[in-house]
């Protein structure tokens, strides 16, 4: 064999190693991309959970304030006074829609 013939298998071997390394690098980069995406999604999920907890506390506070208002004397008197007015308005609307 000539010198040229001896180097051909070495070139093929180096080429195969380079291809394998390139393919491995592609997979590593894909894996890192997926990991980065997963971290971003986890962070976004944590933000939404925090927002949900904050909104839940706000809803509970507003419900408490509404219960306080509705249990007040002024609210109860107002409902008692306006109840007949509400009934009259409902009756008027029902009669008005029959025309």
DRENPA-3360 file (N, C-alpha, C; in nm, 2 decimals, always signed):
BEGIN
1 = XXXXXXXX = +0.08/-0.12/+0.00/+0.00/+0.00/+0.00/+0.09/+0.12/+0.00 ~ +0.03/+0.22/-0.06/+0.11/+0.35/-0.06/+0.07/+0.43/+0.06 ~ +0.15/+0.54/+0.07/+0.12/+0.63/+0.18/-0.02/+0.69/+0.18 ~ -0.06/+0.71/+0.06/-0.20/+0.77/+0.03/-0.30/+0.67/+0.08 ~ -0.28/+0.54/+0.05/-0.38/+0.44/+0.09/-0.39/+0.42/+0.24 ~ -0.28/+0.44/+0.31/-0.28/+0.43/+0.45/-0.35/+0.54/+0.52 ~ -0.35/+0.66/+0.47/-0.41/+0.77/+0.53/-0.56/+0.78/+0.50 ~ -0.61/+0.71/+0.40/-0.75/+0.71/+0.37/-0.84/+0.66/+0.49;
9 = XXXXXXXX = -0.81/+0.54/+0.54/-0.89/+0.50/+0.66/-0.88/+0.60/+0.78 ~ -0.77/+0.66/+0.80/-0.75/+0.75/+0.90/-0.84/+0.87/+0.88 ~ -0.85/+0.92/+0.75/-0.93/+1.03/+0.72/-1.08/+1.00/+0.74 ~ -1.12/+0.88/+0.70/-1.26/+0.83/+0.72/-1.29/+0.82/+0.87 ~ -1.19/+0.77/+0.95/-1.21/+0.76/+1.09/-1.23/+0.90/+1.15 ~ -1.14/+0.99/+1.11/-1.15/+1.13/+1.17/-1.28/+1.20/+1.12 ~ -1.32/+1.17/+1.00/-1.45/+1.23/+0.95/-1.57/+1.17/+1.03 ~ -1.56/+1.04/+1.06/-1.67/+0.97/+1.13/-1.67/+1.03/+1.28;
17 = XXXXXXXX = -1.56/+1.05/+1.34/-1.55/+1.11/+1.47/-1.60/+1.25/+1.47 ~ -1.57/+1.33/+1.37/-1.62/+1.46/+1.36/-1.77/+1.47/+1.34 ~ -1.82/+1.38/+1.26/-1.97/+1.37/+1.24/-2.03/+1.33/+1.37 ~ -1.98/+1.24/+1.44/-2.04/+1.19/+1.57/-2.03/+1.31/+1.67 ~ -1.92/+1.38/+1.67/-1.91/+1.49/+1.77/-2.01/+1.60/+1.73 ~ -2.02/+1.62/+1.60/-2.12/+1.73/+1.56/-2.26/+1.69/+1.60 ~ -2.29/+1.56/+1.58/-2.43/+1.51/+1.61/-2.45/+1.52/+1.76 ~ -2.35/+1.48/+1.84/-2.36/+1.49/+1.99/-2.38/+1.63/+2.03;
25 = XXXXXXXX = -2.30/+1.73/+1.97/-2.32/+1.87/+2.00/-2.46/+1.92/+1.97 ~ -2.51/+1.87/+1.86/-2.65/+1.91/+1.82/-2.75/+1.87/+1.93 ~ -2.73/+1.74/+1.98/-2.82/+1.69/+2.08/-2.80/+1.76/+2.22 ~ -2.68/+1.80/+2.25/-2.65/+1.87/+2.37/-2.71/+2.01/+2.36 ~ -2.70/+2.07/+2.25/-2.76/+2.21/+2.23/-2.92/+2.20/+2.24 ~ -2.97/+2.10/+2.18/-3.12/+2.08/+2.19/-3.16/+2.05/+2.33 ~ -3.08/+1.97/+2.40/-3.12/+1.94/+2.54/-3.11/+2.07/+2.63 ~ -3.01/+2.15/+2.60/-2.99/+2.28/+2.68/-3.11/+2.37/+2.64;
33 = XXXXXXXX = -3.15/+2.37/+2.52/-3.26/+2.46/+2.48/-3.39/+2.41/+2.55 ~ -3.41/+2.28/+2.56/-3.53/+2.23/+2.63/-3.53/+2.26/+2.78 ~ -3.41/+2.25/+2.83/-3.39/+2.28/+2.98/-3.42/+2.43/+3.00 ~ -3.37/+2.52/+2.91/-3.40/+2.66/+2.93/-3.54/+2.69/+2.92 ~ -3.61/+2.63/+2.82/-3.76/+2.65/+2.81/-3.83/+2.60/+2.93 ~ -3.79/+2.48/+2.99/-3.85/+2.43/+3.11/-3.83/+2.53/+3.22 ~ -3.71/+2.58/+3.24/-3.69/+2.68/+3.35/-3.78/+2.80/+3.33 ~ -3.79/+2.85/+3.21/-3.87/+2.97/+3.18/-4.02/+2.94/+3.21;
41 = XXXXXXXX = -4.07/+2.82/+3.17/-4.20/+2.78/+3.20/-4.23/+2.77/+3.35 ~ -4.13/+2.72/+3.42/-4.14/+2.70/+3.57/-4.15/+2.84/+3.63 ~ -4.07/+2.93/+3.59/-4.07/+3.07/+3.64/-4.21/+3.14/+3.61 ~ -4.26/+3.12/+3.49/-4.39/+3.18/+3.46/-4.50/+3.12/+3.54 ~ -4.49/+2.99/+3.56/-4.59/+2.92/+3.65/-4.59/+2.97/+3.79 ~ -4.47/+3.00/+3.84/-4.45/+3.05/+3.98/-4.51/+3.19/+3.98 ~ -4.49/+3.27/+3.88/-4.55/+3.41/+3.87/-4.70/+3.40/+3.88 ~ -4.76/+3.31/+3.80/-4.90/+3.30/+3.79/-4.96/+3.25/+3.93;
49 = XXXXXXXX = -4.89/+3.16/+3.99/-4.93/+3.11/+4.12/-4.93/+3.22/+4.22 ~ -4.83/+3.31/+4.22/-4.82/+3.42/+4.31/-4.93/+3.52/+4.28 ~ -4.96/+3.54/+4.15/-5.07/+3.63/+4.11/-5.20/+3.58/+4.16 ~ -5.22/+3.45/+4.14/-5.35/+3.38/+4.19/-5.36/+3.39/+4.34 ~ -5.26/+3.37/+4.41/-5.27/+3.38/+4.56/-5.30/+3.53/+4.60 ~ -5.23/+3.63/+4.53/-5.26/+3.77/+4.56/-5.40/+3.80/+4.53 ~ -5.45/+3.76/+4.42/-5.59/+3.79/+4.38/-5.69/+3.72/+4.48 ~ -5.65/+3.60/+4.52/-5.74/+3.52/+4.61/-5.75/+3.60/+4.75;
57 = XXXXXXXX = -5.64/+3.65/+4.79/-5.64/+3.73/+4.92/-5.73/+3.86/+4.90 ~ -5.71/+3.92/+4.78/-5.79/+4.04/+4.75/-5.94/+4.01/+4.75 ~ -5.98/+3.90/+4.69/-6.12/+3.86/+4.68/-6.17/+3.84/+4.82 ~ -6.10/+3.77/+4.91/-6.14/+3.74/+5.04/-6.16/+3.87/+5.12 ~ -6.07/+3.97/+5.10/-6.08/+4.10/+5.17/-6.20/+4.17/+5.12 ~ -6.23/+4.17/+4.99/-6.34/+4.24/+4.94/-6.47/+4.17/+4.98 ~ -6.47/+4.04/+4.99/-6.59/+3.97/+5.04/-6.62/+4.01/+5.18 ~ -6.51/+4.02/+5.26/-6.53/+4.06/+5.40/-6.59/+4.21/+5.41;
65 = XXXXXXXX = -6.53/+4.30/+5.33/-6.58/+4.43/+5.33/-6.73/+4.44/+5.28 ~ -6.77/+4.36/+5.18/-6.90/+4.35/+5.14/-7.00/+4.30/+5.25 ~ -6.95/+4.20/+5.32/-7.03/+4.14/+5.43/-7.05/+4.25/+5.53 ~ -6.95/+4.32/+5.56/-6.96/+4.43/+5.66/-7.06/+4.54/+5.62 ~ -7.05/+4.57/+5.49/-7.15/+4.68/+5.44/-7.29/+4.62/+5.45 ~ -7.31/+4.50/+5.40/-7.44/+4.44/+5.40/-7.50/+4.42/+5.53 ~ -7.42/+4.40/+5.63/-7.47/+4.38/+5.77/-7.49/+4.51/+5.84 ~ -7.46/+4.62/+5.78/-7.48/+4.75/+5.85/-7.63/+4.79/+5.85;
73 = XXXXXXXX = -7.66/+4.87/+5.95/-7.80/+4.92/+5.96/-7.85/+5.00/+5.84 ~ -7.76/+5.08/+5.79/-7.80/+5.16/+5.67/-7.84/+5.08/+5.55 ~ -7.76/+4.97/+5.53/-7.79/+4.88/+5.42/-7.92/+4.81/+5.44 ~ -7.94/+4.76/+5.56/-8.07/+4.69/+5.58/-8.19/+4.78/+5.57 ~ -8.18/+4.90/+5.62/-8.29/+5.00/+5.61/-8.31/+5.03/+5.46 ~ -8.21/+5.05/+5.39/-8.22/+5.08/+5.24/-8.28/+4.97/+5.17 ~ -8.25/+4.85/+5.20/-8.31/+4.74/+5.13/-8.46/+4.73/+5.16 ~ -8.49/+4.75/+5.29/-8.63/+4.75/+5.33/-8.72/+4.86/+5.26;
81 = XXXXXXXX = -8.66/+4.98/+5.25/-8.73/+5.09/+5.18/-8.74/+5.07/+5.03 ~ -8.63/+5.02/+4.97/-8.63/+5.01/+4.83/-8.69/+4.88/+4.77 ~ -8.72/+4.78/+4.86/-8.78/+4.66/+4.81/-8.91/+4.68/+4.73 ~ -9.01/+4.76/+4.79/-9.13/+4.78/+4.71/-9.10/+4.85/+4.57 ~ -9.00/+4.94/+4.58/-8.96/+5.01/+4.45/-8.91/+4.91/+4.35 ~ -8.83/+4.82/+4.40/-8.77/+4.72/+4.31/-8.89/+4.63/+4.25 ~ -8.98/+4.59/+4.34/-9.09/+4.51/+4.29/-9.17/+4.59/+4.18 ~ -9.20/+4.72/+4.21/-9.27/+4.80/+4.11/-9.19/+4.81/+3.98;
89 = XXXXXXXX = -9.06/+4.82/+3.98/-8.98/+4.83/+3.86/-8.99/+4.70/+3.78 ~ -8.98/+4.59/+3.85/-8.99/+4.46/+3.79/-9.12/+4.44/+3.72 ~ -9.23/+4.48/+3.79/-9.36/+4.47/+3.73/-9.38/+4.56/+3.61 ~ -9.33/+4.68/+3.62/-9.34/+4.77/+3.51/-9.26/+4.72/+3.39 ~ -9.14/+4.66/+3.41/-9.07/+4.61/+3.30/-9.14/+4.49/+3.23 ~ -9.20/+4.41/+3.31/-9.27/+4.29/+3.26/-9.39/+4.33/+3.18 ~ -9.46/+4.43/+3.23/-9.58/+4.48/+3.16/-9.54/+4.56/+3.03 ~ -9.43/+4.63/+3.04/-9.38/+4.70/+2.92/-9.33/+4.61/+2.81;
97 = XXX = -9.28/+4.49/+2.84/-9.23/+4.40/+2.74/-9.35/+4.33/+2.67 ~ -9.46/+4.33/+2.73/-9.58/+4.26/+2.66/-9.64/+4.34/+2.55 ~ -9.61/+4.47/+2.54/-9.67/+4.55/+2.43/-9.61/+4.51/+2.30;
% end
